[in-house]
Amino acid sequence: MSSVLSRLLVLGLMAAAMAASGCQQNASRPPCGAGKVCLEYGNTVDPGTLDPVKASLTSEAAIIRELMEGLAGNAPDGSPIPGMATAWETSSDGLTWTFHLRPALWSDGSPVTADDFVFSFRRTLDPKTAASYAYLLYVIKGAQAVNAGRAAPETLGATAVDSHTLRLDLAHPAPYLPQLLQHQSFSPVPAHTVRRWGEAWTQPGHYVGNGPYRLVSWRLGDMLRLEKNPYYYAASQVCIDRIDFYPTQDSVSAERRVGRGELDINNTIVSSRVAFLRQPGHMAPYVRTHPYLSKTYLAFNVAETPALRDRRVRQAVSMAIDRKFLSDKLLRAGQIPTTAFVPSPIAGYLPPDSPHPHAYWSEWSLIRRETLARQLLVQAGYGPNHPLKIELKSPNTQGSLLIVQAIQADLRAVGIEATLRQEEGQVAYRSFEARDFQIGLLAWIADFSDPLTYLTLMKSDTGAQNYGGYRNPAYDALLDRADHEADGARRAALLAQAEQIMLDDAYIAPLYVGVNLNLVSPRLTGWVDNAVDIHPVRYLCMKPPSRAGAR
């Protein structure tokens, strides 16, 4: 073989290896344009949708947050601030909220009006839309009946008083409404565009938004590009001209891309690598971690899995898991092991130093828990000659694989044979919503700072995001009572009572409270670590590279 052919073969093998590992052959950044500021953003997985009514993943919300703005917006620290509404008033009984909208335009130059909000809310609640977050709008009077198909959309308590005044009549007082309004489900959608294009309105060339950026292109599996929206009311205050979002499911590969300067942000890190990356000479200036209002847990699909209908089996699974090993030895980035579902501290709940709901066995040793788990399985009809066989499904990220392998070993120790099944992130969560699983590894991130963001998940009328189909009338009744309780301390006590009932029923197995994990270029300015891990790009900017080529 000639030396030329040999070199060509080596180059070909190198190119193939780079492609297989998810690395780009060209390590340079996409051209940005003279005088422009561009952001390369690693965003875990491709969005399944850019429709704010249908989105349910944090990777989708990160993009929609740049395309759409609701009544309340996000401050740099993620807290609620006036968005499309410059101000609002609340009636003395807390049931009527009046919002005053700023003059603003959609990205096609047409005006944003109160009617767009009414149209969007009605569309979200239309049963045909199948919006997984429709239950968040149940705070509006008549919303639940509309969503159930029992009432006409026109009966919803959302009224356009005039083009710049929106009134919301609530089903019960909701002092947390400003936090709730930050969620993408409360975004307006352009009625004129949706009516024209139908479901295709979210495609490039059709998409119309009212946020700081507009959709330019979207190549599945490759890149989604946004550019500054010249019609945005605060466009002059937006520094970054273009955002390229990349799916970065391989977090280690994305980590290398950040180090090479190909990405400025990656919104996840393999947790067990945080300590390594913080060592001198690695990526310490890039690593950003912060306590997070998130909870990782197992959901039991009781509706579709006969073995899991026995509470003893669910308790045995939960007892067998060594949560301290998961947090302290496996993940190692500050996660907190827990058997509670609502993380502490969170607004509107029990004081952090008071007793909180928990599993009755939460302080037991692992050996003691394993012994009782085996006894419960025997009582349920399982043992060495008839082991429980179950499937554990998770998204196919590196972190998830580590966790489910550890859980698989824990379950094997008490006689449970668990097979693992991993699916791409979007596919896994669609499976969970369709209840196509037996036991699922999930993470829930607070949509707003109140216990209801967690506890409403388990309400019987929540829908697809009540993944395991939990139903308990006593639980539902306590949440309803809490909705109508004006006294904050009594409301918190009702919510805690409801959480304890749900934990005793063991329809889920909480594992740990998370931390947010980001890699952020030191060149990026305006980034504020926060408990909800929301970082609007409109507040970010980029320092120029140094002469030495520092990134």
HELIX and SHEET records of a PDB file:
HELIX    1   1 SER A    3  ALA A   20  1                                  18    
HELIX    2   2 THR A   58  LEU A   67  1                                  10    
HELIX    3   3 ALA A  114  LEU A  125  1                                  12    
HELIX    4   4 PRO A  127  THR A  129  5                                   3    
HELIX    5   5 ALA A  134  VAL A  139  5                                   6    
HELIX    6   6 ALA A  143  ASN A  147  1                                   5    
HELIX    7   7 PRO A  153  THR A  155  5                                   3    
HELIX    8   8 LEU A  177  LEU A  180  1                                   4    
HELIX    9   9 GLN A  184  PHE A  186  5                                   3    
HELIX   10  10 ALA A  191  TRP A  197  1                                   7    
HELIX   11  11 GLY A  198  THR A  202  5                                   5    
HELIX   12  12 ALA A  235  GLN A  237  5                                   3    
HELIX   13  13 SER A  251  GLY A  259  1                                   9    
HELIX   14  14 SER A  271  ARG A  273  5                                   3    
HELIX   15  15 VAL A  274  LEU A  277  1                                   4    
HELIX   16  16 ALA A  284  TYR A  286  5                                   3    
HELIX   17  17 PRO A  306  ARG A  309  5                                   4    
HELIX   18  18 ARG A  311  ALA A  320  1                                  10    
HELIX   19  19 ARG A  323  LYS A  324  1                                   2    
HELIX   20  20 PHE A  325  LEU A  331  3                                   7    
HELIX   21  21 LEU A  366  GLN A  379  1                                  14    
HELIX   22  22 GLN A  398  ALA A  413  1                                  16    
HELIX   23  23 GLY A  425  GLU A  433  1                                   9    
HELIX   24  24 LEU A  452  LEU A  455  1                                   4    
HELIX   25  25 THR A  456  MET A  458  5                                   3    
HELIX   26  26 PRO A  473  ASP A  483  1                                  11    
HELIX   27  27 GLY A  488  ASP A  505  1                                  18    
HELIX   28  28 VAL A  537  TYR A  539  5                                   3    
SHEET    1   A10 TYR A 213  ARG A 219  0                                        
SHEET    2   A10 MET A 223  LYS A 228 -1                                        
SHEET    3   A10 ARG A 242  TYR A 246 -1                                        
SHEET    4   A10 CYS A  38  GLY A  42  1                                        
SHEET    5   A10 ILE A 265  ASN A 266  1                                        
SHEET    6   A10 ILE A 508  VAL A 520 -1                                        
SHEET    7   A10 VAL A 287  PHE A 300 -1                                        
SHEET    8   A10 ILE A 439  ILE A 445 -1                                        
SHEET    9   A10 LEU A 388  PRO A 395  1                                        
SHEET   10   A10 ILE A 416  GLU A 423  1                                        
SHEET    1   B 7 TYR A 213  ARG A 219  0                                        
SHEET    2   B 7 MET A 223  LYS A 228 -1                                        
SHEET    3   B 7 ARG A 242  TYR A 246 -1                                        
SHEET    4   B 7 CYS A  38  GLY A  42  1                                        
SHEET    5   B 7 ILE A 265  ASN A 266  1                                        
SHEET    6   B 7 ILE A 508  VAL A 520 -1                                        
SHEET    7   B 7 ILE A 336  PRO A 337 -1                                        
SHEET    1   C 2 ALA A  72  ASN A  74  0                                        
SHEET    2   C 2 PRO A  80  PRO A  82 -1                                        
SHEET    1   D 4 ALA A  85  THR A  90  0                                        
SHEET    2   D 4 THR A  96  LEU A 101 -1                                        
SHEET    3   D 4 THR A 165  ASP A 169 -1                                        
SHEET    4   D 4 ALA A 158  ASP A 162 -1                                        
SHEET    1   E 2 LEU A 524  THR A 525  0                                        
SHEET    2   E 2 CYS A 541  MET A 542 -1                                        
END                                                                             
